[in-house]
Amino acid sequence: SLEALKALFRMNSVNEHSSSNPSVLPGSGINPKTIGTILDALLPLGLREVHLSAGAWMPSDMIYKPGGMGMGVGGEGEWGIWRTNEKTVREVRQAVDDAVKK
């Protein structure tokens, strides 16, 4: 939640001289649609980095898929491959670069 992240960043800023401050690395749900809101809320509070997988399940070329057996993922990823989408990474990176320049 964005409110929880704000609270963590505020706690870190109060104790900014403490060597025991954890690094806060927002990462869940970050994509081109959400990064602007995250940057607007957290850059002023000291945001230095974000994490994203920028990925999606892609169909694999696997031919042999015996019934009752799987890769343990379930759903559409059962026989798929998780791939990072370069376009998504570039869009988020551009949004970050633009926000930092302001």
C-alpha contacts under 8 A as a table, 3 or more apart, distances in Angstrom:
res1	aa1	res2	aa2	distance
1	S	4	A	5.31
1	S	5	L	6.42
2	L	5	L	5.05
2	L	6	K	6.17
2	L	38	I	7.34
2	L	41	A	7.90
3	E	6	K	5.06
3	E	7	A	6.29
4	A	7	A	5.11
4	A	8	L	6.32
5	L	8	L	5.07
5	L	9	F	6.21
5	L	24	V	7.93
5	L	26	P	7.55
5	L	42	L	7.89
6	K	9	F	5.17
6	K	10	R	6.12
6	K	41	A	7.41
6	K	42	L	6.58
6	K	45	L	7.38
7	A	10	R	5.07
7	A	11	M	6.16
8	L	11	M	5.11
8	L	12	N	6.27
8	L	24	V	7.36
9	F	12	N	5.10
9	F	13	S	6.24
9	F	24	V	7.20
9	F	42	L	7.66
9	F	45	L	5.92
9	F	46	G	6.82
9	F	47	L	7.71
10	R	13	S	5.08
10	R	14	V	6.34
10	R	45	L	6.63
11	M	14	V	5.26
11	M	15	N	6.54
12	N	15	N	5.20
12	N	16	E	5.57
12	N	21	N	6.14
12	N	22	P	7.70
13	S	16	E	4.72
13	S	45	L	7.52
13	S	46	G	7.75
15	N	18	S	5.48
15	N	21	N	7.26
16	E	21	N	7.31
18	S	21	N	5.90
24	V	47	L	7.88
25	L	49	E	6.22
25	L	50	V	5.56
25	L	51	H	6.71
26	P	30	I	7.97
26	P	49	E	7.56
26	P	50	V	5.21
26	P	51	H	6.21
27	G	30	I	5.91
27	G	50	V	5.77
27	G	51	H	4.38
27	G	52	L	5.43
28	S	51	H	7.66
28	S	52	L	6.98
29	G	34	T	7.35
29	G	52	L	7.56
30	I	33	K	7.86
30	I	34	T	5.73
30	I	35	I	5.83
30	I	50	V	7.99
30	I	51	H	7.37
30	I	52	L	5.79
31	N	34	T	5.42
31	N	35	I	5.83
31	N	52	L	7.23
31	N	54	A	6.81
31	N	88	T	6.98
31	N	92	V	6.37
32	P	35	I	5.62
32	P	36	G	7.66
32	P	88	T	6.60
32	P	91	E	5.89
32	P	92	V	5.15
32	P	95	A	7.67
33	K	36	G	7.11
34	T	37	T	5.69
34	T	38	I	6.49
35	I	38	I	5.06
35	I	39	L	6.02
35	I	92	V	6.62
35	I	95	A	7.15
35	I	96	V	7.70
36	G	39	L	5.17
36	G	40	D	6.06
36	G	95	A	6.89
37	T	40	D	5.15
37	T	41	A	6.18
38	I	41	A	5.28
38	I	42	L	5.89
38	I	43	L	7.90
39	L	42	L	5.27
39	L	43	L	5.24
39	L	47	L	7.73
39	L	96	V	7.34
39	L	99	A	7.08
40	D	43	L	6.14
40	D	44	P	7.42
41	A	44	P	6.82
41	A	45	L	7.53
42	L	45	L	5.03
42	L	46	G	6.46
42	L	47	L	5.35
43	L	46	G	5.32
43	L	47	L	4.67
43	L	48	R	7.44
44	P	47	L	7.24
47	L	50	V	7.98
53	S	84	T	6.28
54	A	84	T	5.22
54	A	85	N	5.60
54	A	86	E	7.73
54	A	88	T	5.80
54	A	89	V	6.06
55	G	82	W	6.31
55	G	83	R	5.07
55	G	84	T	3.96
55	G	85	N	5.40
56	A	82	W	5.52
56	A	83	R	5.68
56	A	84	T	6.69
56	A	85	N	7.39
57	W	76	E	7.09
57	W	77	G	5.65
57	W	80	G	5.89
57	W	81	I	5.52
57	W	82	W	4.55
57	W	83	R	6.41
58	M	77	G	7.60
58	M	80	G	5.44
58	M	81	I	5.20
58	M	82	W	6.17
58	M	83	R	6.76
59	P	77	G	7.87
59	P	79	W	7.13
59	P	80	G	4.65
59	P	81	I	6.33
60	S	79	W	6.44
60	S	80	G	4.80
60	S	81	I	5.83
62	M	65	K	7.16
62	M	79	W	7.37
65	K	69	M	7.32
65	K	70	G	7.43
65	K	79	W	7.66
66	P	69	M	5.72
66	P	70	G	7.73
67	G	70	G	7.86
70	G	73	V	7.68
70	G	74	G	7.76
70	G	78	E	6.13
70	G	79	W	6.92
71	M	74	G	7.56
71	M	78	E	5.56
71	M	79	W	6.38
72	G	78	E	6.49
73	V	77	G	5.92
73	V	78	E	4.93
74	G	77	G	5.99
74	G	78	E	4.57
75	G	78	E	5.62
76	E	79	W	7.31
76	E	80	G	6.89
77	G	80	G	4.54
77	G	81	I	6.75
77	G	82	W	7.53
85	N	88	T	5.44
85	N	89	V	6.55
86	E	89	V	5.15
86	E	90	R	6.18
87	K	90	R	5.10
87	K	91	E	6.16
88	T	91	E	5.14
88	T	92	V	6.27
89	V	92	V	5.30
89	V	93	R	6.03
90	R	93	R	5.01
90	R	94	Q	6.03
91	E	94	Q	5.16
91	E	95	A	6.29
92	V	95	A	5.11
92	V	96	V	6.24
93	R	96	V	5.10
93	R	97	D	6.11
94	Q	97	D	5.05
94	Q	98	D	6.05
95	A	98	D	5.16
95	A	99	A	6.12
96	V	99	A	5.12
96	V	100	V	6.15
97	D	100	V	5.28
97	D	101	K	6.32
98	D	101	K	5.28
98	D	102	K	6.74
99	A	102	K	5.46
